[in-house]
Protein backbone atom coordinates (compact mmCIF):
# COMPACT_ATOMS: atom_id res chain seq x y z
CA UNK A 1 0.00 0.00 0.00
CA UNK A 2 1.31 3.43 -0.95
CA UNK A 3 0.85 6.25 1.56
CA UNK A 4 0.85 9.99 0.97
CA UNK A 5 4.36 10.19 2.44
CA UNK A 6 5.56 7.84 -0.31
CA UNK A 7 4.55 10.24 -3.09
CA UNK A 8 5.74 13.51 -4.53
CA UNK A 9 2.73 15.68 -5.35
CA UNK A 10 0.47 12.64 -4.93
CA UNK A 11 1.98 10.75 -7.87
CA UNK A 12 3.52 7.41 -6.90
CA UNK A 13 4.99 6.79 -10.39
CA UNK A 14 6.71 10.20 -10.35
CA UNK A 15 7.99 9.48 -6.83
CA UNK A 16 9.38 6.10 -7.87
CA UNK A 17 11.25 7.58 -10.87
CA UNK A 18 12.55 10.46 -8.73
CA UNK A 19 13.78 8.05 -6.05
CA UNK A 20 15.34 5.64 -8.59
CA UNK A 21 17.10 8.48 -10.38
CA UNK A 22 18.44 9.81 -7.08
CA UNK A 23 19.65 6.28 -6.17
CA UNK A 24 21.62 6.12 -9.43
CA UNK A 25 23.19 9.50 -8.76
CA UNK A 26 24.01 8.49 -5.18
CA UNK A 27 25.99 5.51 -6.45
CA UNK A 28 27.80 7.71 -8.97
CA UNK A 29 28.63 10.29 -6.29
CA UNK A 30 30.14 7.63 -4.05
CA UNK A 31 32.33 6.43 -6.94
CA UNK A 32 33.17 9.82 -8.45
CA UNK A 33 35.14 10.54 -10.52
CA UNK A 34 35.22 6.87 -11.66
CA UNK A 35 32.51 5.54 -13.95
CA UNK A 36 30.01 2.99 -12.65
CA UNK A 37 28.83 -0.05 -14.57
CA UNK A 38 25.29 -1.39 -14.85
CA UNK A 39 26.08 -4.38 -12.61
CA UNK A 40 27.14 -1.99 -9.84
CA UNK A 41 24.00 0.10 -10.30
CA UNK A 42 21.82 -3.02 -10.21
CA UNK A 43 23.48 -4.12 -6.99
CA UNK A 44 23.19 -0.67 -5.38
CA UNK A 45 19.57 -0.03 -6.36
CA UNK A 46 18.03 -3.48 -6.68
CA UNK A 47 16.50 -2.43 -10.00
CA UNK A 48 16.59 -4.15 -13.39
CA UNK A 49 19.20 -3.20 -15.98
CA UNK A 50 16.55 -2.20 -18.52
CA UNK A 51 14.97 0.31 -16.12
CA UNK A 52 18.38 1.65 -15.07
CA UNK A 53 19.48 2.07 -18.70
CA UNK A 54 16.40 4.21 -19.44
CA UNK A 55 16.98 6.34 -16.36
CA UNK A 56 20.68 6.79 -17.17
CA UNK A 57 19.82 7.83 -20.72
CA UNK A 58 17.35 10.34 -19.33
CA UNK A 59 20.03 11.72 -17.00
CA UNK A 60 22.42 11.92 -19.95
CA UNK A 61 19.86 13.91 -21.99
CA UNK A 62 19.54 16.26 -19.00
CA UNK A 63 23.33 16.73 -19.04
CA UNK A 64 23.94 15.14 -15.64
CA UNK A 65 25.64 11.91 -16.83
CA UNK A 66 27.92 10.85 -19.63
CA UNK A 67 28.58 7.39 -20.94
CA UNK A 68 32.30 6.59 -20.54
CA UNK A 69 32.10 3.15 -22.12
CA UNK A 70 29.21 0.90 -23.12
CA UNK A 71 27.21 0.33 -19.93
CA UNK A 72 29.44 2.62 -17.81
CA UNK A 73 28.24 6.00 -16.61
CA UNK A 74 29.90 8.95 -14.86
CA UNK A 75 28.81 12.33 -13.54
CA UNK A 76 29.43 15.26 -15.88
CA UNK A 77 30.25 17.67 -13.07
CA UNK A 78 31.05 17.98 -9.38
CA UNK A 79 28.26 16.61 -7.10
CA UNK A 80 27.92 20.00 -5.41
CA UNK A 81 26.67 21.44 -8.70
CA UNK A 82 23.78 18.94 -9.00
CA UNK A 83 20.71 19.46 -6.84
CA UNK A 84 17.53 17.52 -6.31
CA UNK A 85 15.88 20.22 -8.43
CA UNK A 86 17.95 18.98 -11.40
CA UNK A 87 16.82 15.41 -10.70
CA UNK A 88 13.18 16.50 -10.42
CA UNK A 89 13.36 18.50 -13.67
CA UNK A 90 14.87 15.48 -15.42
CA UNK A 91 12.09 13.21 -14.17
CA UNK A 92 9.40 15.77 -14.98
CA UNK A 93 10.66 16.29 -18.53
CA UNK A 94 10.42 12.54 -19.17
CA UNK A 95 6.88 12.48 -17.76
CA UNK A 96 5.85 15.45 -19.91
CA UNK A 97 7.26 13.79 -23.02
CA UNK A 98 5.19 10.68 -22.27
CA UNK A 99 2.01 12.65 -21.59
CA UNK A 100 2.41 14.73 -24.79
CA UNK A 101 2.61 11.55 -26.86
CA UNK A 102 -0.46 10.14 -25.12
CA UNK A 103 -2.55 13.31 -25.57
CA UNK A 104 -1.44 14.31 -29.07
CA UNK A 105 -4.96 13.78 -30.38
CA UNK A 106 -6.57 15.54 -27.39
CA UNK A 107 -9.23 18.21 -27.17
CA UNK A 108 -8.82 21.98 -27.44
CA UNK A 109 -7.52 23.74 -24.30
CA UNK A 110 -10.17 25.35 -22.05
CA UNK A 111 -10.25 27.92 -19.26
CA UNK A 112 -10.00 25.07 -16.75
CA UNK A 113 -6.84 23.81 -18.48
CA UNK A 114 -5.31 27.29 -18.23
CA UNK A 115 -6.24 27.64 -14.55
CA UNK A 116 -4.83 24.22 -13.63
CA UNK A 117 -1.68 24.89 -15.67
CA UNK A 118 -1.13 28.19 -13.79
CA UNK A 119 -1.57 26.40 -10.46
CA UNK A 120 0.86 23.65 -11.48
CA UNK A 121 3.45 26.22 -12.54
CA UNK A 122 3.21 27.92 -9.13
CA UNK A 123 3.42 24.58 -7.30
CA UNK A 124 6.40 23.46 -9.38
CA UNK A 125 8.21 26.74 -8.72
CA UNK A 126 7.76 26.18 -5.00
CA UNK A 127 8.95 22.57 -5.25
CA UNK A 128 11.97 23.62 -7.32
CA UNK A 129 12.88 26.28 -4.75
CA UNK A 130 12.98 23.70 -1.96
CA UNK A 131 14.73 20.96 -3.93
CA UNK A 132 17.40 23.45 -5.06
CA UNK A 133 18.66 23.54 -1.45
CA UNK A 134 19.81 19.90 -1.57
CA UNK A 135 22.96 19.21 -3.59
CA UNK A 136 24.38 15.76 -4.19
CA UNK A 137 27.53 16.53 -2.24
CA UNK A 138 25.36 15.91 0.85
CA UNK A 139 25.49 12.24 -0.12
CA UNK A 140 29.26 12.22 0.35
CA UNK A 141 28.86 13.80 3.79
CA UNK A 142 26.26 11.23 4.84
CA UNK A 143 28.46 8.41 3.53
CA UNK A 144 31.26 9.73 5.74
CA UNK A 145 29.05 9.37 8.80
CA UNK A 146 27.50 12.86 8.78
CA UNK A 147 30.68 14.30 10.25
CA UNK A 148 33.26 15.60 7.79
CA UNK A 149 36.84 14.88 8.72
CA UNK A 150 38.50 17.68 10.69
CA UNK A 151 40.79 19.97 8.76
CA UNK A 152 43.40 19.82 11.50
CA UNK A 153 44.07 17.67 14.51
CA UNK A 154 43.21 19.01 17.94
CA UNK A 155 46.27 20.06 19.85
CA UNK A 156 48.00 21.28 16.70
CA UNK A 157 50.77 23.53 18.07
CA UNK A 158 50.19 26.06 15.29
CA UNK A 159 46.60 26.59 16.39
CA UNK A 160 45.27 27.65 19.77
CA UNK A 161 42.59 25.22 20.96
CA UNK A 162 41.64 27.33 23.98
CA UNK A 163 38.51 29.40 23.94
CA UNK A 164 38.82 33.12 24.59
CA UNK A 165 36.00 34.71 26.49
CA UNK A 166 35.48 38.42 26.47
CA UNK A 167 33.82 39.54 29.69
CA UNK A 168 32.23 42.92 29.62
CA UNK A 169 32.41 45.24 32.60
CA UNK A 170 28.91 44.39 33.78
CA UNK A 171 29.56 40.63 33.94
CA UNK A 172 33.04 41.16 35.39
CA UNK A 173 31.60 43.14 38.30
CA UNK A 174 28.90 40.55 38.95
CA UNK A 175 29.31 38.87 42.30
CA UNK A 176 27.39 35.68 43.03
CA UNK A 177 24.78 35.77 45.78
CA UNK A 178 25.06 33.21 48.57
CA UNK A 179 21.71 31.52 49.22
CA UNK A 180 21.28 29.83 52.60
CA UNK A 181 20.47 26.14 52.42
N, C-alpha and C positions, 0 to 999 in steps of 0.2 A: 504494500500500500504506500502510495506517495503522499507525503504531507506537504502543507504549504511551505514549511521550512526547506523542503527539498527542491523548491522551484524558484527560478528567477522570473519575476513578473508573471507568476502563475503558469508557466509553460515548462512542463517537465522535459520535453524533448530539447528545448533550448538550454535548459539547465544541464542536461546530460552532455551535450556537445561542448558547452562552456567548461564543464568540469574535466572532460576528457582532453580538451585542448590544453587546459592549464596543467594537467598531469604530464602531457608530452613535454611542455615547456619546462616543467620542474625537473624532469629527467635530463633535459639538455643543459639546464643551468648547472646541475650538479656535475656534469661532465665537461662543461665549457673549459677551454675552447675546442676540445676534441669532439668529433662527430659521433653520433650514436646510431647504431644499427637497429633495424626493425625487431630483431630478436630481443635486444635490450629493452626496447620500448614495450614489447609484448609482456616481458617479465615484470617491468615496473608498473604497468597499468592494468594488466590482466585483460586486455582487449585484443581482439582479433587483428591480424596484420592488414586485412582488407580495410577495416574501419580506420586503423591508424594511418594507412597510406593516404586515404581521402583527407583526413584531418591535416596531415603533414603537407599535402599539396595545397590545401586551403591556406595554411600558415605561410607557405612559400609565395602564393599569390598576394598575400597581404604584406609580403616583404619582411617577415619575421624569421623565416628559415631559408636555408639554401641546401641543395642536395650536393654533398661532397663527392659521393660515389653512389652507384646504384644501391638504393636501400639504406643509405647513410645520410643523416641529416645533422645540421649544425645551426646554431644561432647566427644571425647576420650582424648582430651588434652586441654591445655589453648588456647584461641583464638589467642593469639599472635604468636603461633607456626604454625598456618594455614594461608597460603597465597592464593591469587587468582591463583597462579601457581598450587597449589594442586587441586583447584577446576577445573581448565582447564585440568589438566592431567587426572582427574577422568572422566570428560566429554569426552575427546578425547579417552580414553581407551574403553569406552562404544561404541563410534562411530566406532572405529577400529574393535571391536568384531563383530559389525553388518555388516560392510563392508566385513570382512573376510568370514563370513557365506554366504553372497550374491555372492561373487566372488570365491567360492571354486572350481568351475568348469571353471575357467577363462583360458585365453591364457597364453603362455609362456612370461616371462618378456623380454622387449626389451631395447635398448639403451635409448629410450625416457622415458621409465619407470624409469630407473636408474637416468637420468638427473632430472626428475621431483621429484623423491624421494629425491635427494640431495638438491634440492632447498627447498622442504618442510621441511627437517631437519633444514636447516639454518634459515628459517622463524620461525619455532617453537622454536628454541633456542633463537631467538630475542624476541619472544612473551613471553616465559618463563622468560627471564631476566627482562622484564618490570613488569610482573604480580607478580613476587617474591617480589617486593617492597611494595605490599599492603597486610598487614596482617589483619585478621578479628578483631583484637582488635580495629581497626579504627571504626568499627561499634559501639562499646561501647562509643567511644568518640563522634561520631556524634549523638548518642542517648542522650548524656548528654548535647547537645546543642553546640557542637564543642569547648567548653571551659571546660577543666578538672577543677575540684574543686581545689581551692588553698590548698597548703599543710599547710599553716599557715595563720592566720588572720592578716591583716595589722594592724600596731600599736602594735604588739606583743612586750612587753617590753624586751624580750630576744633577739630580732632581731632589728637591726638598719635599719629603712626604708629610711633614708636619703641617697642621692647619694653623693659619694665622687668624686670630680673632681680633677685630677692632672693637673696643669697648668705648662707647661714648661716655661723656662726663656724667650723664644721668645714671647709667647703669653702674659706672665705676663708684659713684657715691652711695649706691644702694647698700644698706646694711640689713642683713636678715633679722627678722623678728623672732625672738625666742618665745615659743608657746609652751606654757606649763602642761605637763602630762596629766 
